[in-house]
Amino acid sequence: MKILHIESAYYPLLLVSQCISAGYNNDAAFSYIHKVNHDEIKPVYRDFGHVDDILGSRIHNRNLQNVKPSEKDSNNYQHNKVTSLLKLNDINRSANVKNRRTESKEEYHSNLTDTKSSDSHQTKKLPNAIIIGVKKCGTRALLEFLRVHPDVRATGPEPHFFDKHYEEGLEWYRQKMPLSNDAQITIEKTPSYFVTKEVARRVLNMSKDVKLIVVVRDPVTRAISDYAQVASKRKDLKPFEAMAFVDNSTTVVDTTWTVIKIGVYSKHMQKWLRYFPLGQFHFVSGENLIANPGEELEKVQQFLGLSTVVTNKNFVFNGSRGFPCIKKNLKSKRVHCLDGTKGRKHPHVNPIAIKRLRDFYRPFNAKFYQMVGKDFHWL
């Protein structure tokens, strides 16, 4: 093993680091360091006070600046110093193992994607792209699928910065982002952004160049899915028909119900187009994201300026849940499926109610198709 010859206060620490990296255990490391110190070099020790602060034992009233200690003092001092450093190394190793075992869900999401190089300089950056909506249309699935791309770093929990935590400031928001290197883009998703009127202006104030992704699906199916999620948490919830229509009828749609209002995509899109040009948006079909995820992911990667890495080959369809799972490594049999709440069974809804809702949404859908230049072929 090659030892770095250096006259510095960090000399024992450097020796310890090199010994541990070379695979020495504590006893072997100390014996080797002791031999090197006697046979090869006699370092000039400087003030070790700041190192001892870390180790928990300070040296008081001792000035070693440019003074060579006696051989006996040097040996005892270095023995204690190296032994302490080796013990500290063992403690750090144990702590690292414990941290890996207790890795949080957010850290798992952040670490799911490999960085290009372990030596790359990583920082937390404001997002290059945001999945702004729409709730219950497949935003979580899209984020998880994109996360497989090595040039994408994505958030775990939804930050809700622009609609709930804006007063915290951009630095707070930046700290919610994952670490990324210069070759990677950062993406976050918060579906409520699409329907919250202040958000578009606030996003523009952060960046006029940010790319915006909108996942949409048939608004009738979306409304039933939204209701199913709420009903899974509230057993006393009224039937879907009782909440979607006024006075328990199936003729007058209750447009004050948030579940219904979210699906009027054209109304929300108008607000966003006041601040951003259409070219900064990409629209994903929620239906096709399930039926043909590779096709949708190829379009998204192109929109984001990424190389096409995630394709149909990465997906395996889960027949029991009716939802695709993704393979991060094509050579592995391991697949990553979304949690059990995805692909949740929908409640039965009166066909007459469904027809009335389709009639209600039809003109809004047509306007949305015209606004974004894409026909989603909803009935």
C-alpha positions, 0 to 999 in steps of 0.5 A, spaced: 500 500 500 502 506 498 502 511 503 501 519 502 507 522 505 505 529 508 507 534 514 500 536 516 495 536 522 491 531 518 496 526 517 493 520 522 487 521 519 489 520 512 493 514 514 487 511 517 483 512 511 488 509 507 489 503 511 481 502 512 480 503 504 486 497 504 482 492 508 486 493 514 482 491 521 483 496 527 489 492 530 493 491 523 492 498 521 495 501 527 501 496 527 502 498 520 501 506 521 506 505 527 511 501 523 511 507 517 511 512 522 518 509 525 521 507 519 519 512 513 517 518 516 517 523 522 511 528 521 511 535 524 505 535 528 501 542 528 495 544 533 490 538 533 485 542 537 479 542 531 480 534 530 479 533 538 473 537 538 470 531 533 473 526 537 470 529 543 477 530 547 480 537 547 487 538 548 488 545 552 494 549 553 498 545 548 502 549 542 505 544 537 506 549 532 512 547 528 515 543 534 517 536 534 515 532 540 519 527 543 519 520 540 516 517 546 510 523 546 509 522 539 508 515 539 503 515 545 500 521 542 499 518 535 497 511 538 491 514 542 489 519 536 489 513 531 486 508 536 480 514 537 480 515 529 479 507 528 473 507 533 470 513 530 470 509 523 467 503 526 461 507 529 460 511 523 460 504 519 455 501 524 451 508 523 451 507 516 448 500 516 443 502 520 441 508 516 441 504 510 436 499 514 431 505 516 431 508 509 425 512 508 420 512 503 422 519 500 430 517 500 428 510 496 424 514 491 430 519 490 435 513 490 431 509 485 435 512 479 442 511 478 446 517 477 451 517 471 457 517 475 458 517 483 464 522 482 459 527 479 457 533 483 450 533 486 446 539 488 439 540 489 436 544 483 429 547 482 425 543 477 426 543 470 419 540 469 413 539 473 407 534 472 401 539 474 395 535 473 390 532 473 388 528 479 386 521 478 389 521 471 395 517 472 400 522 475 403 518 480 404 512 475 408 517 470 412 519 475 414 512 477 415 510 470 420 517 468 424 515 475 427 509 471 431 514 466 438 515 469 437 522 467 431 524 471 431 525 478 424 526 481 421 528 488 417 523 493 412 526 496 408 531 493 411 538 495 405 542 494 409 548 494 405 553 489 398 552 492 400 550 500 407 552 502 408 558 497 410 563 503 415 558 505 420 561 499 423 558 493 429 556 498 424 551 502 422 549 495 429 547 492 430 543 499 425 539 497 428 537 491 432 531 490 440 531 489 442 531 481 448 532 477 449 537 471 446 532 466 440 530 470 433 534 470 429 535 476 421 533 476 416 534 481 409 532 481 403 536 484 396 534 481 392 540 484 397 545 481 392 544 475 386 547 478 389 552 483 388 559 480 394 562 483 399 557 481 400 558 474 403 566 475 407 563 481 410 558 477 412 563 472 415 567 477 420 561 478 421 560 471 419 562 464 422 556 461 419 550 466 416 544 462 409 543 464 406 536 463 398 534 464 396 527 464 388 527 463 383 522 462 376 521 460 373 526 466 367 521 467 372 516 469 376 521 473 370 523 477 368 516 479 375 514 480 376 520 485 370 518 488 372 511 489 378 514 493 374 518 498 369 513 499 375 508 501 376 512 507 369 514 508 364 509 509 359 513 510 359 517 504 353 518 500 352 514 493 356 517 487 349 519 484 347 523 490 353 527 490 354 528 482 347 531 481 342 536 484 336 533 489 338 526 487 336 527 480 340 524 474 339 531 470 342 537 473 349 536 474 352 539 481 357 543 478 359 546 485 362 539 487 370 539 486 370 532 483 366 534 477 369 541 477 376 538 476 374 535 470 372 541 466 379 541 463 378 547 458 376 552 464 383 550 468 387 550 461 385 557 459 388 560 466 395 556 464 395 559 457 395 566 460 402 565 462 405 560 458 405 558 451 402 552 448 409 549 446 411 548 454 406 543 455 405 536 454 399 532 454 399 525 456 393 520 455 391 517 462 388 511 458 394 510 453 399 510 459 395 504 462 394 501 455 401 503 452 405 506 457 412 505 452 408 509 447 407 515 452 413 515 455 417 515 449 413 522 447 414 525 454 422 523 454 422 527 447 418 533 450 423 533 456 429 533 451 431 526 454 434 520 450 429 514 449 431 509 455 424 507 457 420 503 452 415 498 452 420 493 453 420 496 460 413 494 462 410 488 464 402 488 465 399 486 471 393 482 469 390 482 476 390 489 477 389 492 470 395 496 471 402 496 468 409 495 472 415 497 470 422 494 470 428 498 471 433 493 469 431 489 463 436 484 465 432 483 471 426 479 473 424 484 478 419 489 477 416 495 480 409 496 481 405 501 484 402 500 491 395 497 492 391 503 491 392 504 484 387 500 479 382 501 485 375 498 483 370 503 481 363 503 484 357 501 480 354 507 477 347 508 474 348 508 466 343 513 466 347 518 470 354 516 466 350 518 460 348 525 463 355 526 465 358 525 458 353 530 455 355 535 460 362 534 459 362 533 451 362 541 450 368 542 455 372 536 452 371 539 445 373 546 447 379 542 450 381 538 444 381 545 440 385 549 445 391 543 446 390 541 438 389 534 440 383 529 440 383 524 446 376 521 443 372 521 450 365 519 448 
